[in-house]
């Protein structure tokens, strides 16, 4: 697989994820990803993207519940 950024080679590895949403901070130190061996750019497979989106939805839903009960 070729890096979209520098045209280097993407290899299976791990990458961090940091998301800030409505005052919530989500940090995942190591998630499966394709990592460029030249520039370090990373891409996630469709399954990882879906899992990340589910996590964000869960946090947003939890945030709405906290706001309602406060």
RODO-391046 format. One line per 2 residues: number of its first residue (from 1); their letters; for each residue x, y, z of N, C-alpha, C, O. Coordinates in Angstrom, 1 decimal, padded with zeros to 4 digits, always signed. Atoms other than C-alpha are relative to their C-alpha. Example, Ala and Ser with C-alpha at 12.3 -4.5 7.8 and 13.67 -1.06 7.14 Angstrom:
residues 2
1> as> +000.9,-001.2,+000.0,+012.3,-004.5,+007.8,+000.9,+001.2,+000.0,+001.9,+001.2,+000.7; -000.9,-001.1,+000.0,+013.7,-001.1,+007.1,-000.8,+001.1,+000.8,-000.3,+002.2,+000.9
This chain:
residues 70
1> xx> +000.8,-001.2,+000.0,+000.0,+000.0,+000.0,+000.9,+001.2,+000.0,+001.9,+001.3,+000.6; -000.8,-001.2,+000.2,+001.3,+003.5,-000.9,-000.6,+001.1,+000.8,-001.8,+001.3,+000.9
3> xx> +000.4,-001.1,-000.8,+001.2,+006.5,+001.4,-000.5,+001.1,-000.9,+000.1,+001.4,-002.0; +000.6,-001.1,+000.7,-001.1,+009.3,+000.1,+000.8,+001.3,+000.1,+000.7,+002.1,-000.8
5> xx> -000.8,-001.2,-000.3,+001.2,+011.9,+001.6,+001.3,+000.1,-000.8,+001.6,+001.0,-001.5; -001.3,-000.1,+000.5,+004.7,+011.0,+000.5,+000.3,-001.1,-001.0,+001.5,-001.2,-001.5
7> xx> -000.2,+001.2,+000.9,+004.3,+007.8,-001.6,+000.9,-001.1,+000.6,+001.3,-001.9,-000.2; -000.7,+001.0,-000.6,+006.2,+005.8,+000.9,-000.8,-001.3,+000.2,-002.0,-001.3,-000.4
9> xx> +000.7,+001.3,-000.2,+005.2,+002.2,+001.9,-000.8,+000.0,+001.3,-000.2,+000.3,+002.4; +000.7,+000.1,-001.2,+002.4,+001.7,+004.4,+000.1,-001.5,+000.5,-000.1,-002.4,-000.3
11> xx> -000.1,+001.4,-000.6,+002.9,-001.3,+006.8,-000.9,+000.0,+001.2,-001.2,+001.0,+001.8; +000.8,+000.2,-001.2,+000.7,-002.7,+009.5,+000.8,+000.4,+001.2,+001.9,+000.0,+001.4
13> xx> -000.7,-000.4,-001.2,+001.5,-001.1,+012.8,-001.1,+000.5,+000.9,-002.2,+000.1,+001.0; +000.9,-000.6,-001.0,-000.1,+001.0,+015.5,+000.2,+001.5,+000.0,+001.2,+002.0,-000.3
15> xx> +000.0,-001.5,-000.1,-001.0,+004.7,+015.9,-000.9,+000.5,+001.1,-001.8,-000.2,+001.5; +000.9,-000.5,-001.1,-002.4,+006.9,+018.6,-001.2,+000.7,-000.6,-001.2,+001.1,-001.7
17> xx> +001.2,-000.7,+000.3,-005.8,+008.5,+018.5,-000.3,+001.0,+001.1,-000.3,+000.6,+002.3; +000.4,-001.0,-001.0,-006.7,+011.7,+020.2,-001.2,+000.8,-000.5,-001.1,+001.4,-001.6
19> xx> +001.2,-000.7,+000.4,-010.2,+013.2,+020.0,-000.5,+000.9,+001.1,-000.6,+000.5,+002.3; +000.6,-001.0,-000.9,-011.6,+016.3,+021.7,-001.4,+000.3,-000.5,-001.6,+000.7,-001.6
21> xx> +001.4,-000.2,+000.5,-015.4,+016.5,+021.6,-000.8,+000.5,+001.2,-001.0,-000.2,+002.2; +000.9,-000.6,-001.0,-017.7,+018.8,+023.7,+000.6,-000.1,+001.4,-000.1,-000.4,+002.3
23> xx> -000.6,+000.0,-001.3,-015.2,+019.0,+026.6,+000.5,-001.3,+000.4,+001.1,-001.5,+001.5; -000.5,+001.3,-000.3,-014.4,+015.3,+026.5,+001.2,-000.2,-000.8,+001.4,+000.3,-001.9
25> xx> -001.3,+000.3,+000.6,-010.9,+014.1,+025.7,+000.1,-001.6,+000.0,+000.2,-002.2,+001.0; -000.2,+001.5,+000.2,-010.5,+010.5,+024.3,+001.4,-000.2,-000.5,+001.8,+000.4,-001.5
27> xx> -001.3,+000.4,+000.5,-007.0,+009.1,+024.0,+000.2,-001.5,+000.0,-000.1,-002.2,+001.0; -000.3,+001.5,+000.2,-006.1,+005.7,+022.6,+001.5,+000.0,-000.3,+001.8,+000.5,-001.4
29> xx> -001.4,-000.1,+000.2,-002.4,+005.2,+022.9,+000.5,-000.8,-001.2,+001.4,-000.5,-001.9; -000.5,+000.9,+001.1,-002.2,+002.4,+020.3,-001.2,-000.7,-000.6,-001.9,-001.5,+000.0
31> xx> +001.1,+000.6,+000.7,-004.8,+001.4,+017.7,+000.6,-000.6,-001.3,+001.6,+000.0,-001.9; -000.5,+000.6,+001.2,-004.2,-000.9,+014.7,-000.1,+001.0,-001.2,-001.2,+001.6,-001.4
33> xx> +000.0,-000.9,+001.1,-003.3,+001.2,+011.6,+001.0,-000.4,-001.1,+001.9,-001.2,-000.8; -001.0,+000.1,+001.0,-001.4,+001.3,+008.4,+000.9,+001.3,+000.2,+000.5,+002.4,+000.1
35> xx> -001.0,-001.1,-000.3,+001.8,+003.4,+009.1,+001.0,+000.1,-001.1,+001.6,-000.9,-001.5; -001.0,-000.2,+001.0,+004.1,+004.9,+006.5,+001.4,-000.1,+000.6,+001.7,+000.5,+001.6
37> xx> -001.4,+000.2,-000.5,+007.7,+003.8,+006.9,+000.9,+001.2,-000.3,+002.0,+001.2,+000.1; -000.8,-001.2,+000.4,+008.9,+007.1,+005.4,-000.4,+001.2,+000.8,+000.5,+001.9,+001.4
39> xx> +000.3,-001.2,-000.6,+006.9,+009.9,+006.9,-000.8,-000.1,+001.3,-001.0,+000.8,+002.0; +000.7,+000.2,-001.2,+004.9,+008.3,+009.7,-001.5,+000.2,+000.0,-002.2,+000.0,+000.9
41> xx> +001.4,-000.2,+000.2,+001.5,+009.2,+008.3,-000.7,-001.3,+000.2,-000.2,-002.4,-000.1; +000.7,+001.2,-000.2,-001.2,+006.7,+009.3,-001.4,+000.0,-000.5,-002.0,+001.1,-000.5
43> xx> +001.4,+000.1,+000.4,-004.5,+005.4,+008.0,-000.6,-001.2,+000.8,+000.1,-002.1,+001.1; +000.7,+001.1,-000.7,-007.1,+003.2,+009.7,-000.9,-000.7,-001.0,-001.4,-000.2,-001.9
45> xx> +000.9,+000.9,+000.8,-009.0,+000.3,+008.1,-001.4,+000.4,+000.4,-001.7,+001.0,+001.4; +001.4,-000.3,-000.2,-012.7,+000.6,+007.8,-000.6,-000.5,+001.4,-001.4,+000.2,+002.0
47> xx> +000.5,+000.5,-001.3,-013.3,-001.6,+010.9,+000.4,+000.9,+001.2,-000.3,+001.2,+002.1; -000.5,-000.9,-001.1,-011.1,+000.7,+013.1,-000.8,+001.3,-000.1,-001.1,+001.9,+001.0
49> xx> +000.7,-001.3,+000.1,-012.9,+003.8,+011.7,-001.4,-000.2,+000.6,-001.9,+000.7,+001.3; +001.4,+000.2,-000.6,-016.3,+002.3,+012.6,+000.1,-000.1,+001.5,-000.8,+000.4,+002.2
51> xx> -000.1,+000.1,-001.5,-015.1,+001.4,+016.1,+000.3,+001.4,+000.6,-000.3,+001.7,+001.7; -000.2,-001.4,-000.5,-013.8,+005.0,+016.6,-001.2,+000.8,+000.0,-001.5,+001.5,+000.9
53> xx> +001.3,-000.7,+000.1,-017.1,+006.4,+015.4,-001.0,-000.4,+001.0,-001.7,+000.4,+001.6; +000.9,+000.5,-001.1,-019.0,+004.2,+017.8,+000.4,+000.5,+001.3,-000.4,+000.9,+002.1
55> xx> -000.5,-000.5,-001.2,-016.8,+005.3,+020.6,-000.4,+001.5,+000.2,-000.8,+001.9,+001.2; +000.4,-001.4,+000.0,-017.5,+009.0,+019.7,-001.5,+000.1,+000.3,-001.9,+001.0,+001.1
57> xx> +001.4,+000.0,-000.3,-021.2,+008.3,+019.6,-000.4,-000.3,+001.4,-001.2,+000.3,+002.0; +000.2,+000.3,-001.4,-021.1,+006.7,+023.0,+000.3,+001.1,+000.9,-000.4,+001.4,+001.8
59> xx> -000.3,-001.1,-000.9,-019.3,+009.6,+024.5,-001.0,+001.2,-000.2,-001.4,+001.8,+000.8; +001.0,-001.1,+000.2,-021.7,+012.1,+022.9,-001.3,-000.3,+000.6,-001.9,+000.6,+001.2
61> xx> +001.2,+000.4,-000.7,-024.6,+010.1,+024.2,+000.1,+000.1,+001.5,-000.8,+000.6,+002.1; -000.2,-000.1,-001.4,-023.1,+009.9,+027.6,+000.1,+001.5,+000.5,-000.4,+001.9,+001.5
63> xx> -000.1,-001.5,-000.3,-022.4,+013.7,+027.5,-001.4,+000.6,+000.1,-001.7,+001.4,+000.9; +001.4,-000.5,+000.0,-026.1,+014.4,+026.7,-000.7,-000.5,+001.3,-001.4,+000.3,+001.8
65> xx> +000.6,+000.5,-001.2,-027.1,+012.2,+029.6,+000.5,+000.8,+001.3,-000.3,+001.1,+002.1; -000.5,-000.8,-001.1,-024.8,+014.1,+032.0,-000.6,+001.4,+000.0,-000.9,+001.9,+001.1
67> xx> +000.6,-001.4,+000.1,-026.1,+017.5,+030.8,-001.5,-000.1,+000.5,-001.9,+000.9,+001.1; +001.4,+000.1,-000.4,-029.7,+016.3,+031.3,-000.2,-000.2,+001.5,-001.1,+000.3,+002.1
69> xx> +000.1,+000.3,-001.5,-029.1,+015.1,+034.9,+000.6,+001.1,+000.9,+000.4,+001.1,+002.1; -000.7,-001.0,-000.8,-027.1,+018.1,+036.0,-000.9,+001.1,+000.4,-000.5,+002.1,+001.1
